[in-house]
Amino acid sequence: ILAEHGQALLALVQEVHDRKLPAREALDELIGIYIGYFVGHPDFLRMHLRSGASWALGPVLGTEQQRAYWQRIHALQADIFRRGVRERAFVDEDADYLAKLFSVMDQVLLADWVARGMKDSRETLAVRLRAQGKRSLWRGRRVRPAGPGATPSGREPSPAGGRSASPRPRPYPCRCRFAAASVSPSGRPPAIPRGYRRS
């Protein structure tokens, strides 16, 4: 059963890879495929999770065929990330590492979904994984997780009734030659030297 599902997943990933989409779009497609497939096959998902195998390292105790499917899927994912690094779409990191990181994110998300009774819809899961992917994998963009007071954009509301807090204005530089000694150790203003004329 595991080998059959592995073959089916490989065919789906191969199709996305061969379309040569921009890397971020390809990753978005992969997220939709993985979430849709596992949600649509919950028994296979439970079996896959109970095997104890890390999705980042592959089925160490599986059959040779299962390991071959995982290696091919991982290679296709890594190639998408490699292209994304060249496009400056993803963080500047080793593509194999990014592919494994993505697999772990997918596994943790779905394992948590199963542990909580599989109540969230596939759309909710896909949105959550895409947001995590943007935070962890995208280059030049940071997406905040939605908190209790977050706005629809994911940003926390600004203080002072919606107005942005402005930094305190910096004082104008003092051109007085005695600015550094404006207060003497006794707490009194320093005496003005003889012969000094106020400007």
C-alpha positions in Angstrom: 0.0 0.0 0.0 2.8 2.4 0.9 4.5 1.7 -2.3 1.4 2.3 -4.4 0.8 5.7 -2.7 4.4 6.6 -3.1 4.2 6.0 -6.8 1.1 8.1 -7.0 2.7 11.0 -5.2 5.8 10.7 -7.3 3.7 11.1 -10.5 2.0 14.2 -9.1 5.3 15.8 -8.0 6.9 15.0 -11.3 4.1 16.7 -13.2 4.6 19.9 -11.2 8.4 19.8 -11.6 8.1 19.3 -15.4 5.9 22.3 -15.9 8.9 24.6 -15.0 6.8 27.1 -13.1 8.5 29.9 -11.2 9.8 28.3 -8.0 7.4 29.9 -5.6 4.4 28.9 -7.8 5.8 25.4 -8.0 6.1 25.2 -4.2 2.5 26.5 -3.9 1.4 23.7 -6.2 3.3 21.1 -4.2 1.6 22.3 -1.0 -1.8 21.9 -2.6 -0.9 18.4 -3.9 0.4 17.1 -0.6 -2.4 18.5 1.5 -5.0 17.4 -0.9 -3.6 13.9 -1.3 -3.1 13.1 2.4 -6.4 14.6 3.5 -8.1 12.5 0.7 -6.3 9.4 2.0 -6.5 9.6 5.8 -5.8 5.9 6.4 -2.6 6.1 4.3 -1.6 9.2 6.2 -2.1 7.5 9.6 -0.1 4.5 8.4 2.6 6.7 7.1 2.9 8.6 10.3 2.8 5.5 12.5 5.7 4.0 10.6 7.9 6.5 12.5 9.9 7.5 9.5 11.1 11.0 9.1 9.9 12.5 5.9 13.2 14.4 5.7 15.3 11.3 5.8 13.1 8.8 4.0 11.8 5.3 4.9 14.9 3.8 6.5 13.1 0.6 7.4 11.0 0.5 4.2 11.4 -1.5 1.1 13.9 -0.7 -1.6 11.0 0.5 -3.8 9.7 2.8 -1.1 13.2 4.3 -0.6 13.5 4.8 -4.4 10.2 6.7 -4.5 11.2 8.9 -1.6 14.6 9.6 -3.2 13.1 10.6 -6.5 10.5 12.9 -4.8 13.2 14.5 -2.7 15.3 15.1 -5.8 12.5 16.8 -7.6 11.7 19.0 -4.6 15.4 19.9 -4.2 15.5 20.8 -7.9 12.6 23.2 -7.4 14.4 24.8 -4.5 17.6 25.0 -6.4 15.9 26.9 -9.1 14.3 29.1 -6.5 17.6 30.0 -4.9 18.9 31.0 -8.3 15.8 33.1 -8.9 16.4 34.7 -5.5 12.9 33.6 -4.5 14.1 31.4 -1.6 16.6 32.0 1.1 20.3 31.4 0.1 20.7 27.9 1.4 21.5 24.4 0.3 18.6 23.1 -1.9 18.7 19.6 -0.4 18.4 21.1 3.1 15.5 23.3 2.0 13.7 20.3 0.5 14.1 18.3 3.7 13.0 21.3 5.8 9.8 21.6 3.7 9.1 17.9 4.1 9.4 18.2 7.9 7.0 21.2 7.9 4.5 19.1 5.9 4.9 16.2 8.3 4.5 18.2 11.4 1.4 20.0 10.1 -0.3 16.8 9.1 0.7 14.9 12.3 -0.7 17.8 14.4 -3.9 17.7 12.3 -4.3 13.9 12.9 -3.6 14.3 16.7 -6.3 17.0 17.0 -9.0 14.9 15.4 -8.6 16.0 11.7 -11.1 18.8 12.1 -9.5 21.5 9.9 -10.4 21.6 6.2 -7.8 21.0 3.5 -8.0 24.7 2.6 -7.2 25.7 6.2 -4.2 23.3 6.2 -2.9 24.6 2.9 -3.2 28.2 4.0 -1.3 27.4 7.2 1.5 25.5 5.4 1.9 28.3 2.8 2.2 30.9 5.5 4.8 28.8 7.3 6.7 28.3 4.0 6.8 32.0 3.4 8.1 32.7 6.9 10.8 30.0 6.7 11.7 29.6 3.0 11.0 32.8 1.1 13.6 35.4 0.6 13.1 39.1 1.4 9.7 38.7 3.1 8.6 38.0 6.6 5.0 37.0 7.4 3.9 37.2 11.0 1.8 34.4 12.4 -1.8 35.6 13.1 -2.0 36.5 16.7 -5.0 37.5 18.9 -4.7 41.2 17.9 -3.5 40.7 14.4 -5.1 42.6 11.5 -6.1 40.7 8.3 -2.7 41.4 6.8 -1.0 39.6 9.7 0.4 42.8 11.2 -0.2 43.8 14.8 -2.2 47.0 15.1 -0.2 50.2 15.7 -0.5 52.0 19.1 -2.1 55.3 19.8 -5.5 54.6 18.1 -4.1 53.4 14.8 -1.3 56.0 14.5 2.2 54.8 14.2 4.4 55.6 17.1 7.0 58.1 16.0 10.5 58.0 17.5 11.4 60.9 19.7 13.0 63.7 17.7 16.7 64.0 18.0 17.9 67.3 19.4 19.7 69.7 17.2 23.5 69.5 17.6 24.8 72.1 20.0 27.6 74.1 18.4 28.8 75.5 21.8 32.4 74.6 22.5 31.4 73.9 26.1 28.6 71.5 25.4 30.5 68.5 26.7 31.0 70.3 30.0 27.5 71.8 30.4 27.3 70.7 34.0 30.3 70.7 36.4 30.8 67.9 39.0 29.2 70.2 41.7 26.1 70.5 39.6 26.6 74.1 38.8 27.0 75.5 35.3 30.6 75.9 34.3 32.3 79.3 34.6 32.9 81.2 31.4 36.6 81.7 30.8 38.0 85.2 30.8 38.2 86.8 27.4 35.4 84.6 26.0 32.8 86.7 24.2 29.3 85.5 23.8 28.2 85.3 20.2 
